[in-house]
Amino acid sequence: MPSAVVVRRARSRSSPGRFDSTRRTRPRLEEAAPRTDKDADTSSTLPDDMLLEVFNRLPPPTGILRCAAVSRRWRRVASRAGAAALPAPPRHFGFFRNHGPSALPPFVPTAGVALDLRFLPVAPTCGAILVDTRGRRLLLRELGAGSATSLKLLVCDPLHKTFARLPPLPSVGHKVSCCTLIPGEGPHFRVVVVLFGVTAPNFYVLIYSSSSSAWEAATGALKRLLVPHQGPSVVVGDTVYRLQCDDKYIMAVNTTKMTLAALPLPNAGMLLYTGNNWIAQSDDGRLCFFVIREPLILAKWVMDAPGKWTPQEPVALRPLMTPAAVGDLHGMKLSAKIADQLHGCKLVSFAAFCQGTGTLFFIMADTVVSLDLNTLKMERLWLNDDEYRPLGDVFPFQMVAWPPVLKDFVKAPAISD
């Protein structure tokens, strides 16, 4: 076996263009000096109860989240402290809204945590619009090529930046009457779609399940041709309720039997039009119906049986509109009647209902205002300063369970020991 030959290339430090070993030589590391008590991190010596006292004085949720990202110990203290021991966070991260110039719905943060939908694989030239939100998931409809002949839907989780593109539904000859998102356990969800025939009085109930990754369909006959209108939806048990405001009824979709029914509205004693009435869910799981009467009275009914509405105690909104709660809205002339705008009043209308927190949202003079139905606490959230693009429906995004867990938030810093 021939011996190996090693060729050693001469090196010169003075000749230009030749390899200089000094440039690749690492400096010798000096021996680290022993750490003294003076240099020790003071926070590492604090007991857990003292750390919790510090956390209590930080604004939620961003202050607590940043502390929970420092180390495993800090995260453990923040997570195991219990919701009662930490300052109460806002009820919502903020809300999304459909905004024409944006290809994707922008997010309005109200708790200091920014979210966006740029991770979605949607072409900027096409874009997508929000059609429903529930359980910290969004349901969007893709626009662009083919959207006139098929329904293209996306379900996404903005916190974890995950999404699922549903198989497209052919919609030629039908109008979309309902697109509702139903969260399930863990990552599972369902989507309910109702299509009305354009020329024939028939309907299709289609339900997509993330477990099977497939659509299930059922069809039936309508008594008359119906024109779908935009309106809010509420999920109560196995039934999806959709307010058809212009037609003065509530559509009920039984997701188990895949049947369709129409429920009459309660006798509100006033003219109903888009924006002055809404549906929601009560704490005990009953369907609610709201209207705004003058002078800014929130009237409420709950359904005790199919077609049987029971009126509840009305709530006067004006006394809740303190300067501390709503700012300059306190002194404005506001009305829920469109005709009153001719007399200098700013319009008040419903904007959304967050089923997870039991919160109603209003638009008052281009300002988004929330009302907690349990505590009757009103809060001014955001002012739209674009007078050429008035606010439409908003899509609230509720806060995660408290105390915080880092996996619930995007872009969390790496955790050290």
C-alpha positions as CSV (number, residue, x, y, z in Angstrom):
1,M,0.0,0.0,0.0
2,P,1.6,3.3,-1.0
3,S,2.3,5.7,1.7
4,A,0.3,8.9,1.9
5,V,1.9,12.0,0.6
6,V,1.3,15.3,2.4
7,V,2.0,18.5,0.5
8,R,2.7,21.5,2.7
9,R,2.1,24.8,1.1
10,A,4.4,27.6,2.1
11,R,2.8,30.6,3.7
12,S,4.0,34.1,3.9
13,R,2.6,36.8,6.1
14,S,4.2,39.5,4.1
15,S,3.3,38.5,0.5
16,P,0.1,40.1,-0.7
17,G,-2.7,37.7,-1.8
18,R,-1.2,34.8,0.2
19,F,-3.0,33.1,3.1
20,D,-2.4,34.9,6.4
21,S,-2.9,32.7,9.4
22,T,-3.2,35.5,11.8
23,R,-6.5,36.5,10.3
24,R,-8.0,33.1,11.3
25,T,-6.5,32.9,14.7
26,R,-9.0,33.2,17.5
27,P,-8.0,35.4,20.5
28,R,-7.2,33.6,23.7
29,L,-10.0,33.7,26.1
30,E,-9.1,35.1,29.5
31,E,-10.1,33.1,32.5
32,A,-13.4,34.4,33.7
33,A,-13.3,36.1,37.1
34,P,-15.3,34.5,39.8
35,R,-18.8,36.0,40.2
36,T,-19.4,37.9,43.4
37,D,-22.6,38.5,45.3
38,K,-22.5,42.1,44.1
39,D,-22.8,40.9,40.5
40,A,-25.6,38.4,41.1
41,D,-29.0,39.1,39.6
42,T,-31.2,40.5,42.3
43,S,-34.4,39.1,40.7
44,S,-33.1,35.6,40.9
45,T,-32.9,35.9,44.7
46,L,-36.4,37.1,45.2
47,P,-38.9,34.6,46.5
48,D,-42.0,33.7,44.4
49,D,-44.4,35.8,46.5
50,M,-42.2,38.9,45.9
51,L,-42.1,38.2,42.2
52,L,-45.8,38.0,42.2
53,E,-46.1,41.4,43.9
54,V,-44.0,42.8,41.0
55,F,-46.2,41.2,38.4
56,N,-49.3,42.6,40.1
57,R,-48.0,46.1,39.4
58,L,-47.6,45.6,35.7
59,P,-50.2,46.4,33.1
60,P,-51.9,43.3,31.7
61,P,-51.6,41.5,29.4
62,T,-48.3,42.6,27.8
63,G,-46.4,43.3,31.0
64,I,-47.2,39.8,32.4
65,L,-46.4,38.1,29.1
66,R,-43.0,39.8,28.9
67,C,-42.1,38.6,32.4
68,A,-43.3,35.1,31.6
69,A,-40.9,35.1,28.7
70,V,-37.8,35.8,30.9
71,S,-37.2,32.4,32.4
72,R,-38.9,29.2,33.2
73,R,-39.2,30.2,36.8
74,W,-40.9,33.5,36.0
75,R,-43.2,31.7,33.6
76,R,-44.1,29.2,36.4
77,V,-44.9,32.0,38.8
78,A,-47.1,33.8,36.3
79,S,-48.9,30.7,35.2
80,R,-49.5,29.1,38.6
81,A,-50.4,32.3,40.5
82,G,-54.0,32.0,39.6
83,A,-56.3,34.5,37.9
84,A,-57.3,36.2,41.2
85,A,-53.7,36.9,42.1
86,L,-52.9,38.8,38.9
87,P,-54.3,42.0,37.6
88,A,-57.4,41.4,35.4
89,P,-56.6,41.6,31.7
90,P,-58.9,43.2,29.1
91,R,-61.7,41.0,27.8
92,H,-60.4,41.2,24.2
93,F,-57.2,41.5,22.3
94,G,-59.1,43.8,20.0
95,F,-61.0,43.3,16.8
96,F,-60.6,42.6,13.1
97,R,-62.6,44.5,10.5
98,N,-63.1,44.3,6.8
99,H,-61.4,47.3,5.2
100,G,-61.6,47.8,1.5
101,P,-58.0,49.0,0.7
102,S,-56.5,46.1,2.6
103,A,-56.2,42.7,1.0
104,L,-56.7,41.0,4.4
105,P,-58.8,42.3,7.3
106,P,-56.6,44.5,9.5
107,F,-56.5,44.2,13.3
108,V,-57.2,46.9,15.8
109,P,-55.3,46.1,19.0
110,T,-57.0,47.3,22.3
111,A,-54.7,45.3,24.7
112,G,-51.2,46.1,23.4
113,V,-50.8,42.8,21.5
114,A,-50.6,43.1,17.7
115,L,-52.0,40.4,15.4
116,D,-52.1,40.1,11.7
117,L,-53.1,37.7,8.9
118,R,-50.1,38.1,6.6
119,F,-49.3,34.4,7.2
120,L,-52.3,33.4,5.1
121,P,-51.6,32.2,1.5
122,V,-53.9,34.7,0.0
123,A,-52.8,36.6,-3.1
124,P,-52.7,40.4,-2.4
125,T,-54.5,41.0,-5.7
126,C,-57.4,38.9,-4.6
127,G,-57.7,39.3,-0.8
128,A,-60.2,37.8,1.6
129,I,-63.1,39.1,3.8
130,L,-64.1,38.0,7.3
131,V,-67.5,36.3,7.5
132,D,-67.5,35.0,11.1
133,T,-65.3,34.6,14.2
134,R,-65.7,32.5,17.3
135,G,-63.5,30.9,19.8
136,R,-60.4,32.8,18.7
137,R,-60.7,31.5,15.2
138,L,-61.6,33.4,12.1
139,L,-63.6,32.3,9.1
140,L,-62.7,34.1,5.9
141,R,-64.0,34.0,2.3
142,E,-61.4,34.2,-0.4
143,L,-62.1,36.6,-3.3
144,G,-60.6,36.8,-6.8
145,A,-60.8,34.4,-9.7
146,G,-63.5,31.8,-9.3
147,S,-65.2,33.4,-6.3
148,A,-68.3,34.1,-8.3
149,T,-68.9,30.5,-9.1
150,S,-67.5,28.8,-5.9
151,L,-67.3,29.4,-2.2
152,K,-63.7,29.4,-1.0
153,L,-63.3,29.5,2.7
154,L,-60.4,29.6,5.2
155,V,-60.3,29.0,8.9
156,C,-57.3,30.4,10.7
157,D,-55.9,30.9,14.2
158,P,-54.1,34.3,14.4
159,L,-52.4,33.5,17.7
160,H,-50.7,30.3,16.5
161,K,-50.5,31.4,12.9
162,T,-52.2,28.2,11.6
163,F,-54.9,27.9,8.9
164,A,-57.0,25.3,7.1
165,R,-58.3,25.8,3.5
166,L,-61.6,24.2,3.1
167,P,-62.6,22.3,-0.2
168,P,-64.4,24.9,-2.4
169,L,-68.1,24.7,-2.8
170,P,-69.8,25.2,-6.2
171,S,-72.3,28.0,-5.7
172,V,-73.6,28.6,-9.3
173,G,-77.4,29.1,-9.2
174,H,-77.4,29.7,-5.4
175,K,-76.9,32.6,-3.0
176,V,-74.9,32.2,0.2
177,S,-77.2,32.8,3.1
178,C,-75.1,31.7,6.1
179,C,-71.4,30.9,6.8
180,T,-70.9,30.2,10.5
181,L,-67.9,28.8,12.4
182,I,-68.4,26.4,15.3
183,P,-65.3,25.7,17.4
184,G,-64.8,22.2,18.8
185,E,-62.5,20.6,21.3
186,G,-58.8,21.4,20.8
187,P,-58.0,22.1,17.1
188,H,-61.3,20.8,15.8
189,F,-64.0,22.9,14.3
190,R,-67.0,22.8,12.0
191,V,-68.3,25.3,9.4
192,V,-72.0,25.5,8.5
193,V,-73.0,26.9,5.1
194,V,-76.6,27.5,3.9
195,L,-77.3,28.2,0.2
196,F,-80.6,29.4,-1.2
197,G,-81.7,28.7,-4.8
198,V,-81.8,31.7,-7.1
199,T,-84.6,30.5,-9.3
200,A,-86.0,27.4,-7.5
201,P,-87.3,27.5,-3.9
202,N,-84.8,25.1,-2.4
203,F,-81.9,25.2,0.0
204,Y,-78.7,23.3,0.8
205,V,-77.3,22.8,4.3
206,L,-73.6,21.9,4.1
207,I,-71.4,21.1,7.2
208,Y,-67.7,20.8,7.0
209,S,-65.9,18.9,9.8
210,S,-62.1,19.3,10.4
211,S,-62.1,15.7,11.8
212,S,-63.2,14.2,8.5
213,S,-61.9,17.1,6.2
214,A,-65.0,16.7,4.1
215,W,-68.4,18.3,3.5
216,E,-71.7,16.7,4.4
217,A,-74.8,18.0,2.5
218,A,-78.6,17.9,2.9
219,T,-81.2,19.6,0.8
220,G,-84.8,20.6,1.1
221,A,-87.6,22.8,-0.3
222,L,-88.5,26.3,0.7
223,K,-92.0,27.6,0.8
224,R,-91.0,30.7,-1.1
225,L,-87.9,32.3,-2.7
226,L,-85.8,34.0,-0.1
227,V,-83.1,36.6,-0.6
228,P,-80.2,36.3,1.9
229,H,-79.2,39.4,3.8
230,Q,-76.2,40.1,5.9
231,G,-76.8,39.6,9.6
232,P,-75.2,38.2,12.8
233,S,-75.2,34.6,13.8
234,V,-75.2,32.8,17.2
235,V,-74.5,29.2,18.1
236,V,-76.7,27.8,20.8
237,G,-76.1,24.1,21.4
238,D,-76.5,22.2,18.1
239,T,-78.4,25.1,16.4
240,V,-77.0,28.0,14.4
241,Y,-79.2,31.1,14.5
242,R,-78.9,33.7,11.8
243,L,-80.7,37.0,11.9
244,Q,-82.4,37.9,8.5
245,C,-83.1,41.4,9.5
246,D,-84.6,42.7,6.3
247,D,-87.0,39.8,6.1
248,K,-87.9,40.0,9.8
249,Y,-87.1,36.5,10.9
250,I,-84.4,34.3,12.4
251,M,-83.1,31.3,10.5
252,A,-82.4,28.3,12.6
253,V,-80.1,25.6,11.3
254,N,-80.2,22.3,13.2
255,T,-76.6,21.0,12.6
256,T,-77.5,17.5,13.9
257,K,-80.6,16.9,11.7
258,M,-79.3,19.3,9.0
259,T,-82.8,21.0,8.8
260,L,-83.8,24.6,8.3
261,A,-86.5,26.5,10.2
262,A,-87.7,30.1,10.5
263,L,-88.4,31.8,13.8
264,P,-90.5,35.0,14.1
265,L,-89.1,38.0,15.8
266,P,-90.6,39.3,19.0
267,N,-93.0,42.3,18.8
268,A,-90.6,45.1,19.3
269,G,-93.2,47.8,18.8
270,M,-91.0,49.8,16.5
271,L,-89.6,49.8,13.0
272,L,-86.7,47.4,12.6
273,Y,-84.0,47.9,10.1
274,T,-80.3,46.9,9.7
275,G,-78.3,48.1,12.6
276,N,-80.9,48.7,15.3
277,N,-81.5,45.0,16.2
278,W,-79.2,42.1,17.0
279,I,-79.1,38.5,18.3
280,A,-77.0,37.1,21.1
281,Q,-76.8,34.3,23.7
282,S,-77.7,34.6,27.4
283,D,-75.6,33.2,30.2
284,D,-77.9,30.2,30.6
285,G,-77.6,29.4,26.9
286,R,-80.8,30.9,25.5
287,L,-81.3,32.9,22.3
288,C,-81.6,36.7,22.9
289,F,-82.9,39.5,20.7
290,F,-81.9,43.1,21.2
291,V,-83.2,46.4,19.8
292,I,-82.2,50.0,20.5
293,R,-85.1,52.3,21.3
294,E,-85.1,56.0,21.9
295,P,-83.8,57.6,23.9
296,L,-81.0,55.0,23.7
297,I,-82.8,52.2,25.6
298,L,-81.5,48.6,25.1
299,A,-84.5,46.3,25.0
300,K,-84.0,42.6,25.4
301,W,-86.0,39.4,24.8
302,V,-85.0,35.8,25.5
303,M,-86.5,32.7,23.8
304,D,-88.1,30.3,26.3
305,A,-89.5,28.0,23.7
306,P,-89.6,28.0,19.9
307,G,-91.4,31.1,18.9
308,K,-92.0,32.2,22.5
309,W,-90.2,35.4,23.5
310,T,-90.0,36.7,27.1
311,P,-89.2,40.4,27.5
312,Q,-86.4,41.3,30.0
313,E,-85.7,44.5,32.0
314,P,-84.5,47.2,29.5
315,V,-81.2,48.9,30.1
316,A,-80.7,52.7,29.7
317,L,-77.4,53.3,27.8
318,R,-77.1,57.0,28.6
319,P,-76.3,56.6,32.3
320,L,-73.6,54.1,31.4
321,M,-71.9,56.6,29.1
322,T,-69.8,58.4,31.7
323,P,-66.9,60.6,30.5
324,A,-64.4,58.2,32.1
325,A,-65.9,55.3,30.1
326,V,-66.6,56.9,26.7
327,G,-64.8,60.2,26.7
328,D,-66.3,62.9,24.5
329,L,-69.2,60.6,23.4
330,H,-70.7,61.5,26.7
331,G,-71.9,64.9,25.5
332,M,-72.7,64.1,21.9
333,K,-76.2,64.0,20.4
334,L,-76.7,60.3,19.6
335,S,-79.6,58.4,18.2
336,A,-80.4,55.0,16.7
337,K,-82.8,56.5,14.2
338,I,-81.3,57.1,10.8
339,A,-83.7,60.1,10.3
340,D,-82.3,61.9,13.4
341,Q,-79.1,62.5,11.5
342,L,-80.9,65.3,9.8
343,H,-81.2,67.0,13.2
344,G,-77.5,66.8,14.0
345,C,-77.5,63.4,15.8
346,K,-74.7,60.8,15.3
347,L,-75.9,57.3,14.6
348,V,-75.8,54.5,17.1
349,S,-75.9,50.9,15.8
350,F,-75.0,47.3,16.8
351,A,-71.7,46.1,15.5
352,A,-71.0,42.6,17.0
353,F,-71.5,40.2,19.8
354,C,-68.7,38.2,21.4
355,Q,-70.2,34.9,22.4
356,G,-67.2,33.9,24.5
357,T,-67.3,36.9,26.8
358,G,-70.9,38.0,26.6
359,T,-70.0,41.4,25.2
360,L,-72.1,43.6,22.9
361,F,-70.3,46.0,20.6
362,F,-71.8,49.2,19.2
363,I,-70.7,51.9,16.7
364,M,-71.4,55.3,18.1
365,A,-70.4,58.2,15.9
366,D,-67.6,56.2,14.2
367,T,-66.4,55.0,17.6
368,V,-66.3,51.3,18.6
369,V,-67.8,50.9,22.1
370,S,-68.2,47.7,24.1
371,L,-70.8,46.8,26.7
372,D,-70.3,43.8,29.1
373,L,-73.8,42.4,29.5
374,N,-72.9,40.9,32.9
375,T,-71.4,44.0,34.6
376,L,-73.0,46.6,32.3
377,K,-69.6,48.2,32.1
378,M,-69.2,50.3,28.9
379,E,-65.8,51.1,27.4
380,R,-64.7,53.2,24.4
381,L,-62.2,51.2,22.3
382,W,-61.3,52.9,19.1
383,L,-62.2,55.9,16.9
384,N,-62.3,55.5,13.1
385,D,-60.8,58.7,11.7
386,D,-61.4,57.7,8.0
387,E,-64.5,59.6,7.2
388,Y,-64.6,58.2,3.6
389,R,-64.8,54.6,4.9
390,P,-67.4,54.2,7.7
391,L,-67.2,51.3,10.0
392,G,-69.2,48.2,9.4
393,D,-69.4,45.1,11.5
394,V,-66.5,44.4,13.7
395,F,-65.1,40.9,14.6
396,P,-64.0,40.9,18.3
397,F,-61.1,38.6,19.2
398,Q,-61.3,37.5,22.8
399,M,-58.5,37.2,25.3
400,V,-57.0,33.8,26.2
401,A,-57.6,32.1,29.5
402,W,-55.9,33.8,32.5
403,P,-53.2,33.5,33.9
404,P,-51.3,33.6,30.6
405,V,-49.5,30.7,29.0
406,L,-46.8,31.5,26.5
407,K,-47.9,29.0,23.9
408,D,-51.0,31.0,23.4
409,F,-49.1,33.9,22.0
410,V,-47.1,34.4,18.8
411,K,-43.4,35.4,18.5
412,A,-42.7,34.5,22.2
413,P,-39.0,34.9,23.1
414,A,-36.9,31.9,23.8
415,I,-37.0,30.8,27.4
416,S,-33.8,30.2,29.2
417,D,-33.1,28.2,32.3
